Amino acid sequence: MIKKNKARIAIFMILCLLALSLAGCGGQGGQEGTDVRSEGEQASVKRFVFGDTTFNAENGEADINPHRDSGGWACIRYGVGETLFRFSDSMEIEPWLAESYENTDELTWVITLRDDVYFTSGRHMDAEAVKECLEHLVENHERAAGDLHIAEITAEGQQLTIRTETAVPALMNYLADPYGCVIDMEAGITEEGIVQGTGPYQAVSLETDTRLELVKNENYWNGEPKIDEITVRTISDGDTLTMALQSGEIDAAYGMPYASYPLFENDQYTLSSCATSRVFFGTMNFESEITKDPAVRKAIAMGIDKDSFVETLLGGNGYPAAGVFPDSFSFGGDAVTAETYDPEGAKQVLEEAGWTDTDGDGIREKDGRTLTLRWLTYPSRQELPLLAEAAQATLGEIGFDVVINNTADHSTIRADVSAWDIYVSAFVTAPTGDPEYFFTYCCLDSSVRNAGHYHSDQLEELAREMSQTFDTERRGELAVEMQQTMLDDNAYVFCSHLRMSIISKSSVTGLTAHPCDYYEITADLDIS
């Protein structure tokens, strides 16, 4: 009897192990799996796995809370949140959760909301819900408060009225910023940073720097989502991301290194690409004994070979930048004048300013100080370290000693103005389709990202005029003047604008790159 029982137990264990191994199959990528429902009823579940290099605390995306740091980018990209207005493929503003708006006077905006939208919490989205969301936003998000200048919000049914403290001509554009994702404040924000939005997907779990789990919103207002379960994986290393897509571990990837693109240029994969206003640029530190010297800043601007960087290291997936905005904008690079690559001219500029190589070691000195340039950047944008190495070589030929600090801890170091001379980052300069965004965020005395403490009386005056100007043509003219002011000061050096691509398996449809770099996971996403 004992032997028979042992035999039965052994057979039972083998069957259990076999069942477990079968259950484990089909768990990768977007393969069809089996979901055990109540009372044993099985249903086919469609899954999708998305790899992203940028979804991490390093980039201000520790979670999907749009009221915290840059969490709105993850919220809107992954189909959790939506904004009152959105941008078309040509970057024109258009209603989304709103139906229409009216600017009744310089300070008053009346917005009519859609009546068929519900949060994933089940609550109806009415004007009171949006009012609660916006009030919490400006209480907790410094940049949003500075952009919107909200004095008062009133709600009546589906009509939302916003009165601003001062004229905000670009208010509708700002409401389309990712921080403007409308979330249900009654449902609250979890400790993990999960919110209840109106999008095609609902977040169910989140682990910072690791993954986000989403499920289909069964009651989505704008069509039925086609995927049942989505995993967004943080894969900050470019080589790891490349191998994950090749192996089928993920179904699509954002932030793929340009050097890996040739591996996916075949009929097994699809590349969706578009030009964006994302730019690689350097911020000069005006507190630094090195970069507060105008001659040094000018020599840096003349000593970076933008053309070579774009063609050789970006593989042509971008174009050299002159100013803040790409040439496709009416106020873009064609309208301004920037320093061009001229190593001999840069040497002369430094010589005339007293920077000479007195000991013959190839590094210039002045008043006992060596021309050491501390270059701060970070690795999650795969090409930033390559730009640093390229600049290290070309600036080295001019007489700079370029010391690179490529670190995920760049945000902490950037806050210490004694720790760096130039900070090089990637930034979307016109995510709202309006030029004011970049200046108010990066370049003014009040800007939260003015890390180098740049100040210009002329720029401040032009910014004040832009903040009160409703005429689109004049706003474009001001944008050109403001760019030229900064370029004349060599306060920033703009290296290249990027072509953004999302690479996916050929079985994936509805995953499309957008010029504003926001809308990725939508109800149209599908996998066969």
Salt bridges, closest charged atoms under 4 A:
ASP35 OD2 - ARG37 NE 2.71
GLU58 OE2 - HIS410 NE2 3.81
ASP63 OD2 - ARG68 NH1 3.16
ASP89 OD1 - HIS514 NE2 3.43
GLU94 OE2 - ARG86 NE 3.68
ASP115 OD1 - HIS124 NE2 3.29
ASP116 OD2 - ARG114 NH2 2.83
GLU132 OE1 - ARG123 NH1 3.08
GLU135 OE2 - LYS131 NZ 2.85
ASP147 OD2 - ARG143 NH1 3.67
GLU152 OE1 - ARG163 NH2 3.34
GLU165 OE1 - HIS149 ND1 3.94
ASP177 OD2 - ARG143 NH1 3.30
ASP184 OD1 - ARG123 NH1 2.82
GLU186 OE1 - ARG123 NE 3.76
GLU213 OE2 - ARG211 NH1 3.28
GLU224 OE2 - LYS216 NZ 2.74
GLU229 OE1 - ARG47 NE 3.01
GLU249 OE2 - ARG233 NH1 2.38
ASP251 OD1 - LYS505 NZ 2.88
GLU287 OE2 - HIS453 ND1 3.19
GLU289 OE2 - LYS292 NZ 3.06
ASP293 OD2 - LYS366 NZ 3.84
GLU344 OE2 - LYS347 NZ 3.25
GLU351 OE2 - ARG364 NH1 2.80
ASP421 OD1 - ARG374 NH2 2.96
ASP434 OD2 - ARG475 NH2 2.72
GLU436 OE1 - ARG475 NH2 2.76
ASP445 OD1 - HIS455 ND1 2.85
ASP457 OD1 - HIS455 NE2 2.54
GLU461 OE1 - ARG464 NH2 3.01
GLU465 OE2 - ARG474 NE 3.02
GLU477 OE1 - ARG474 NH1 3.19
GLU481 OE2 - ARG474 NH1 3.21
ASP517 OD2 - ARG77 NH2 3.16
ASP517 OD2 - ARG278 NH2 2.68
GLU520 OE2 - ARG77 NE 3.48
ASP526 OD1 - LYS46 NZ 3.06
